[in-house]
Amino acid sequence: MLVWERPEPADRPVPAPLSRERIVRAAIRLADADGLEAVSLRKVATALDVRPMRLYTYIAGKDELLDLMVDAAYSEIRPAGDGWREVLWSLAEATRHVVHEHEWLADLLGGRPQLGPHALATGEAVVAALGDVDVDAVMPVVAAVKAYVIGAVRREIAERRAERATGMDEKRWQASLGPYLQRTFATGRFPAMATVVRDAAHLDADQTFRIGLDFLLDGIEARMAK
């Protein structure tokens, strides 16, 4: 039986009350502070001042704990709006915001669908907004938006981690590579790249994300109009 269907163990008169919610919140605090590598059943138990074996009364192991953490994060993703485009835009923006709040989530999104109650509630809100869309197109449309968001936020989180590791933000990193690019482009081997780097607008992460999302939704809208 999946953790979502398994009843919560009954409360017992113990010095440190426990619940799945308390376990998950403790794990999220550890991950927010120090990343997923800081999350283990032993460390969560220490944070809750209980023995590690007590956690197994509530969860089967770390994989279930990670599933519960992701579903807890989904409780913060509440897409809203009038019509499918606004709802998909809201889903993208809300997901990006939550990943920036919980950096570790970037490492767990993607792959097989999340089926916890909060993830299903998010999915229900999105699919309901696509009620006028051909039923065979619903899942590909949602998957396309999710894939765009996951790719974008993983790049942004990777940049954030690189900045912490090197002490150089993106602008300083680009400036450090300037002389190399000038020498390389001067060879004439990469004229298209040279034009873009020299002449195109240099957008920040917010602008890049929103323009790309607009491109994607425009394409979906055009396909639906056919």
PEKA-V254768 format. One record per residue. N is the residue number from 1. RES is the residue in one letter. SS is DSSP state (2 for helix, 1 for strand, 0 for the rest). PSI is psi in whole degrees, 0 to 359 (NA if undefined). D_LAST is the distance of its C-alpha to the last C-alpha in Angstrom with 1 decimal. Layout:
n=N res=RES ss=SS psi=PSI d_last=D_LAST
n=N res=RES ss=SS psi=PSI d_last=D_LAST
This chain:
n=1 res=M ss=0 psi=133 d_last=44.3
n=2 res=L ss=0 psi=156 d_last=41.9
n=3 res=V ss=0 psi=330 d_last=43.2
n=4 res=W ss=0 psi=334 d_last=40.8
n=5 res=E ss=0 psi=345 d_last=42.5
n=6 res=R ss=0 psi=128 d_last=46.1
n=7 res=P ss=0 psi=148 d_last=48.3
n=8 res=E ss=0 psi=136 d_last=49.8
n=9 res=P ss=0 psi=149 d_last=53.5
n=10 res=A ss=0 psi=147 d_last=56.0
n=11 res=D ss=0 psi=146 d_last=57.6
n=12 res=R ss=0 psi=151 d_last=61.1
n=13 res=P ss=0 psi=85 d_last=63.9
n=14 res=V ss=0 psi=160 d_last=63.7
n=15 res=P ss=0 psi=326 d_last=64.4
n=16 res=A ss=0 psi=95 d_last=60.8
n=17 res=P ss=0 psi=149 d_last=58.2
n=18 res=L ss=0 psi=154 d_last=55.0
n=19 res=S ss=0 psi=164 d_last=51.5
n=20 res=R ss=2 psi=320 d_last=48.2
n=21 res=E ss=2 psi=316 d_last=47.0
n=22 res=R ss=2 psi=320 d_last=50.1
n=23 res=I ss=2 psi=313 d_last=49.6
n=24 res=V ss=2 psi=317 d_last=46.0
n=25 res=R ss=2 psi=322 d_last=46.8
n=26 res=A ss=2 psi=318 d_last=49.7
n=27 res=A ss=2 psi=320 d_last=47.6
n=28 res=I ss=2 psi=321 d_last=44.9
n=29 res=R ss=2 psi=319 d_last=47.8
n=30 res=L ss=2 psi=315 d_last=49.0
n=31 res=A ss=2 psi=320 d_last=45.6
n=32 res=D ss=2 psi=324 d_last=44.9
n=33 res=A ss=2 psi=319 d_last=48.3
n=34 res=D ss=2 psi=13 d_last=48.5
n=35 res=G ss=0 psi=173 d_last=45.4
n=36 res=L ss=2 psi=332 d_last=44.7
n=37 res=E ss=2 psi=343 d_last=47.8
n=38 res=A ss=2 psi=354 d_last=49.9
n=39 res=V ss=0 psi=116 d_last=48.7
n=40 res=S ss=0 psi=159 d_last=50.9
n=41 res=L ss=2 psi=325 d_last=52.4
n=42 res=R ss=2 psi=316 d_last=55.8
n=43 res=K ss=2 psi=322 d_last=54.7
n=44 res=V ss=2 psi=316 d_last=52.9
n=45 res=A ss=2 psi=319 d_last=56.0
n=46 res=T ss=2 psi=318 d_last=58.2
n=47 res=A ss=2 psi=330 d_last=56.0
n=48 res=L ss=2 psi=359 d_last=56.5
n=49 res=D ss=0 psi=45 d_last=60.2
n=50 res=V ss=0 psi=169 d_last=59.9
n=51 res=R ss=0 psi=143 d_last=60.6
n=52 res=P ss=2 psi=324 d_last=57.6
n=53 res=M ss=2 psi=336 d_last=58.3
n=54 res=R ss=2 psi=331 d_last=57.6
n=55 res=L ss=2 psi=330 d_last=53.9
n=56 res=Y ss=0 psi=348 d_last=53.6
n=57 res=T ss=0 psi=335 d_last=54.3
n=58 res=Y ss=0 psi=329 d_last=50.9
n=59 res=I ss=0 psi=152 d_last=48.7
n=60 res=A ss=0 psi=339 d_last=49.0
n=61 res=G ss=0 psi=190 d_last=48.7
n=62 res=K ss=2 psi=324 d_last=46.9
n=63 res=D ss=2 psi=317 d_last=43.5
n=64 res=E ss=2 psi=322 d_last=43.5
n=65 res=L ss=2 psi=316 d_last=44.5
n=66 res=L ss=2 psi=320 d_last=41.6
n=67 res=D ss=2 psi=318 d_last=39.2
n=68 res=L ss=2 psi=323 d_last=40.8
n=69 res=M ss=2 psi=315 d_last=40.7
n=70 res=V ss=2 psi=317 d_last=36.9
n=71 res=D ss=2 psi=325 d_last=36.4
n=72 res=A ss=2 psi=321 d_last=38.7
n=73 res=A ss=2 psi=323 d_last=36.6
n=74 res=Y ss=2 psi=336 d_last=33.5
n=75 res=S ss=0 psi=343 d_last=35.5
n=76 res=E ss=0 psi=357 d_last=35.1
n=77 res=I ss=0 psi=105 d_last=31.2
n=78 res=R ss=0 psi=83 d_last=30.1
n=79 res=P ss=0 psi=142 d_last=26.5
n=80 res=A ss=0 psi=166 d_last=26.0
n=81 res=G ss=0 psi=173 d_last=23.9
n=82 res=D ss=0 psi=113 d_last=21.8
n=83 res=G ss=0 psi=163 d_last=18.3
n=84 res=W ss=2 psi=322 d_last=16.6
n=85 res=R ss=2 psi=314 d_last=16.6
n=86 res=E ss=2 psi=321 d_last=20.2
n=87 res=V ss=2 psi=318 d_last=21.3
n=88 res=L ss=2 psi=322 d_last=19.8
n=89 res=W ss=2 psi=315 d_last=21.4
n=90 res=S ss=2 psi=319 d_last=24.6
n=91 res=L ss=2 psi=314 d_last=24.6
n=92 res=A ss=2 psi=312 d_last=24.5
n=93 res=E ss=2 psi=317 d_last=27.2
n=94 res=A ss=2 psi=319 d_last=29.4
n=95 res=T ss=2 psi=315 d_last=29.3
n=96 res=R ss=2 psi=316 d_last=30.3
n=97 res=H ss=2 psi=316 d_last=33.0
n=98 res=V ss=2 psi=322 d_last=34.5
n=99 res=V ss=2 psi=322 d_last=34.6
n=100 res=H ss=2 psi=330 d_last=36.4
n=101 res=E ss=2 psi=325 d_last=38.8
n=102 res=H ss=0 psi=83 d_last=39.3
n=103 res=E ss=2 psi=325 d_last=39.1
n=104 res=W ss=2 psi=336 d_last=39.8
n=105 res=L ss=2 psi=332 d_last=36.5
n=106 res=A ss=2 psi=331 d_last=34.8
n=107 res=D ss=2 psi=348 d_last=36.7
n=108 res=L ss=0 psi=347 d_last=35.7
n=109 res=L ss=0 psi=155 d_last=32.0
n=110 res=G ss=0 psi=184 d_last=29.7
n=111 res=G ss=0 psi=214 d_last=30.6
n=112 res=R ss=0 psi=150 d_last=30.6
n=113 res=P ss=0 psi=146 d_last=29.2
n=114 res=Q ss=0 psi=131 d_last=31.7
n=115 res=L ss=0 psi=16 d_last=32.7
n=116 res=G ss=0 psi=166 d_last=35.3
n=117 res=P ss=2 psi=321 d_last=35.2
n=118 res=H ss=2 psi=321 d_last=34.1
n=119 res=A ss=2 psi=319 d_last=31.3
n=120 res=L ss=2 psi=323 d_last=30.2
n=121 res=A ss=2 psi=320 d_last=30.4
n=122 res=T ss=2 psi=314 d_last=28.2
n=123 res=G ss=2 psi=321 d_last=25.6
n=124 res=E ss=2 psi=317 d_last=25.9
n=125 res=A ss=2 psi=320 d_last=25.2
n=126 res=V ss=2 psi=312 d_last=22.1
n=127 res=V ss=2 psi=322 d_last=20.7
n=128 res=A ss=2 psi=324 d_last=21.7
n=129 res=A ss=2 psi=342 d_last=19.7
n=130 res=L ss=0 psi=24 d_last=16.5
n=131 res=G ss=0 psi=332 d_last=17.4
n=132 res=D ss=0 psi=356 d_last=14.2
n=133 res=V ss=0 psi=144 d_last=12.1
n=134 res=D ss=0 psi=133 d_last=11.9
n=135 res=V ss=2 psi=328 d_last=15.4
n=136 res=D ss=2 psi=344 d_last=14.8
n=137 res=A ss=2 psi=346 d_last=12.8
n=138 res=V ss=2 psi=305 d_last=15.5
n=139 res=M ss=2 psi=319 d_last=18.1
n=140 res=P ss=2 psi=322 d_last=16.2
n=141 res=V ss=2 psi=311 d_last=15.0
n=142 res=V ss=2 psi=318 d_last=18.6
n=143 res=A ss=2 psi=323 d_last=20.1
n=144 res=A ss=2 psi=317 d_last=18.3
n=145 res=V ss=2 psi=316 d_last=19.6
n=146 res=K ss=2 psi=318 d_last=23.0
n=147 res=A ss=2 psi=319 d_last=23.3
n=148 res=Y ss=2 psi=313 d_last=22.7
n=149 res=V ss=2 psi=314 d_last=25.3
n=150 res=I ss=2 psi=316 d_last=27.8
n=151 res=G ss=2 psi=317 d_last=27.7
n=152 res=A ss=2 psi=313 d_last=28.2
n=153 res=V ss=2 psi=328 d_last=31.0
n=154 res=R ss=2 psi=321 d_last=32.8
n=155 res=R ss=2 psi=318 d_last=33.0
n=156 res=E ss=2 psi=318 d_last=34.3
n=157 res=I ss=2 psi=323 d_last=36.8
n=158 res=A ss=2 psi=320 d_last=37.9
n=159 res=E ss=2 psi=319 d_last=38.6
n=160 res=R ss=2 psi=318 d_last=40.6
n=161 res=R ss=2 psi=321 d_last=42.6
n=162 res=A ss=2 psi=321 d_last=43.3
n=163 res=E ss=2 psi=318 d_last=44.5
n=164 res=R ss=2 psi=321 d_last=46.9
n=165 res=A ss=2 psi=324 d_last=48.1
n=166 res=T ss=2 psi=342 d_last=48.8
n=167 res=G ss=0 psi=11 d_last=49.5
n=168 res=M ss=0 psi=125 d_last=47.1
n=169 res=D ss=0 psi=177 d_last=44.0
n=170 res=E ss=2 psi=320 d_last=41.0
n=171 res=K ss=2 psi=318 d_last=42.4
n=172 res=R ss=2 psi=322 d_last=45.8
n=173 res=W ss=2 psi=315 d_last=44.4
n=174 res=Q ss=2 psi=319 d_last=42.4
n=175 res=A ss=2 psi=324 d_last=45.6
n=176 res=S ss=2 psi=333 d_last=47.6
n=177 res=L ss=2 psi=354 d_last=45.3
n=178 res=G ss=2 psi=307 d_last=45.3
n=179 res=P ss=2 psi=319 d_last=48.2
n=180 res=Y ss=2 psi=313 d_last=46.8
n=181 res=L ss=2 psi=320 d_last=43.4
n=182 res=Q ss=2 psi=315 d_last=45.3
n=183 res=R ss=2 psi=318 d_last=47.4
n=184 res=T ss=2 psi=315 d_last=44.5
n=185 res=F ss=2 psi=332 d_last=42.3
n=186 res=A ss=0 psi=342 d_last=45.4
n=187 res=T ss=0 psi=343 d_last=45.4
n=188 res=G ss=0 psi=7 d_last=42.3
n=189 res=R ss=0 psi=340 d_last=40.7
n=190 res=F ss=0 psi=63 d_last=37.7
n=191 res=P ss=2 psi=322 d_last=36.8
n=192 res=A ss=2 psi=316 d_last=33.1
n=193 res=M ss=2 psi=320 d_last=34.3
n=194 res=A ss=2 psi=319 d_last=37.2
n=195 res=T ss=2 psi=315 d_last=35.0
n=196 res=V ss=2 psi=313 d_last=32.7
n=197 res=V ss=2 psi=321 d_last=35.8
n=198 res=R ss=2 psi=318 d_last=37.7
n=199 res=D ss=2 psi=336 d_last=35.2
n=200 res=A ss=0 psi=155 d_last=32.3
n=201 res=A ss=0 psi=139 d_last=32.5
n=202 res=H ss=0 psi=104 d_last=34.1
n=203 res=L ss=0 psi=151 d_last=32.2
n=204 res=D ss=0 psi=179 d_last=33.7
n=205 res=A ss=2 psi=320 d_last=32.3
n=206 res=D ss=2 psi=313 d_last=30.8
n=207 res=Q ss=2 psi=316 d_last=29.0
n=208 res=T ss=2 psi=315 d_last=27.8
n=209 res=F ss=2 psi=313 d_last=26.4
n=210 res=R ss=2 psi=324 d_last=24.6
n=211 res=I ss=2 psi=317 d_last=23.1
n=212 res=G ss=2 psi=321 d_last=21.9
n=213 res=L ss=2 psi=320 d_last=20.5
n=214 res=D ss=2 psi=315 d_last=18.7
n=215 res=F ss=2 psi=313 d_last=17.2
n=216 res=L ss=2 psi=312 d_last=16.0
n=217 res=L ss=2 psi=325 d_last=14.6
n=218 res=D ss=2 psi=317 d_last=12.8
n=219 res=G ss=2 psi=319 d_last=11.2
n=220 res=I ss=2 psi=317 d_last=10.3
n=221 res=E ss=2 psi=318 d_last=9.0
n=222 res=A ss=2 psi=320 d_last=6.8
n=223 res=R ss=2 psi=320 d_last=5.5
n=224 res=M ss=2 psi=330 d_last=5.5
n=225 res=A ss=2 psi=344 d_last=3.8
n=226 res=K ss=0 psi=NA d_last=0.0
